[in-house]
């Protein structure tokens, strides 16, 4: 008796799956019609890809940076005379002043 009931349950399941598949197909076809009606006869545009836009933005910013660097005058490689002038060392502070926090 158990073997007779199992095929009946499978038949009901098969019918339900078939109904769901046909319902899904009708929904998809209606969605395609709606999307097609809004587009008209215009060719489909390529979907926007954010990674391409980001790459273009980076290239643009790098180009601007390079142009600004080209306009900027080059700094002299040699140090100036004032930087090389001999300077007197600062006097060493007393250790007790450092410990007590009196040192300036």
C-alpha positions in Angstrom: 0.0 0.0 0.0 2.8 2.4 0.7 4.2 1.9 -2.8 0.8 2.9 -4.3 0.7 6.2 -2.4 4.3 7.3 -3.2 3.7 7.7 -7.0 0.5 9.7 -6.3 2.5 12.2 -4.2 5.1 12.5 -6.9 2.4 13.2 -9.5 1.1 16.0 -7.4 4.5 17.4 -6.9 5.3 17.3 -10.6 2.1 19.1 -11.4 2.9 21.8 -8.8 6.4 22.3 -10.1 5.0 22.5 -13.7 2.5 25.2 -12.6 5.2 27.2 -10.8 7.5 27.0 -13.8 4.8 28.2 -16.2 3.9 31.0 -13.8 7.5 32.1 -13.6 7.8 32.0 -17.4 4.7 34.2 -17.8 6.0 36.7 -15.2 9.4 36.8 -17.0 7.7 37.3 -20.4 5.6 40.2 -19.0 8.6 41.8 -17.4 10.5 41.6 -20.8 7.5 43.2 -22.5 7.5 46.0 -19.9 11.2 46.6 -20.2 11.0 46.5 -24.0 8.1 49.0 -24.1 10.1 51.6 -22.1 13.2 51.2 -24.3 11.4 51.6 -27.6 13.5 51.0 -30.7 16.7 52.4 -29.2 19.6 50.0 -29.1 20.4 48.7 -25.7 23.0 50.7 -23.9 25.9 49.0 -22.3 25.3 48.7 -18.6 27.3 51.1 -16.5 30.3 49.5 -15.0 31.6 51.4 -12.0 35.0 49.9 -12.1 35.6 51.5 -15.5 34.4 54.9 -14.2 36.8 54.6 -11.2 39.7 53.8 -13.5 39.0 56.8 -15.7 38.8 59.0 -12.7 42.1 57.8 -11.4 43.7 58.3 -14.8 42.3 61.9 -14.9 43.6 62.7 -11.5 47.1 61.4 -12.2 47.1 63.4 -15.4 46.2 66.6 -13.5 48.9 65.8 -11.0 51.5 65.3 -13.7 50.5 68.6 -15.4 50.8 70.5 -12.1 54.2 69.0 -11.5 55.4 70.0 -14.9 54.3 73.6 -14.3 55.9 73.8 -10.9 59.6 75.0 -11.0 62.2 72.5 -10.1 63.8 73.0 -6.7 67.5 73.4 -6.5 69.3 70.2 -5.6 72.2 71.9 -3.8 71.5 73.2 -0.2 71.6 76.9 0.4 74.6 78.6 2.1 72.5 79.5 5.2 71.8 75.8 5.7 75.5 74.9 5.6 76.7 77.7 7.8 78.2 76.6 11.1 76.0 77.0 14.1 76.8 77.0 17.7 75.4 74.0 19.7 72.7 74.6 22.2 73.9 74.5 25.8 73.1 71.3 27.6 70.4 71.6 30.2 71.1 70.5 33.7 69.8 67.0 34.5 67.9 68.1 37.6 66.0 70.7 35.5 65.0 68.0 33.1 63.9 65.6 35.8 61.9 68.3 37.6 60.4 69.6 34.4 61.9 73.0 34.8 63.8 72.9 31.5 62.4 75.0 28.8 
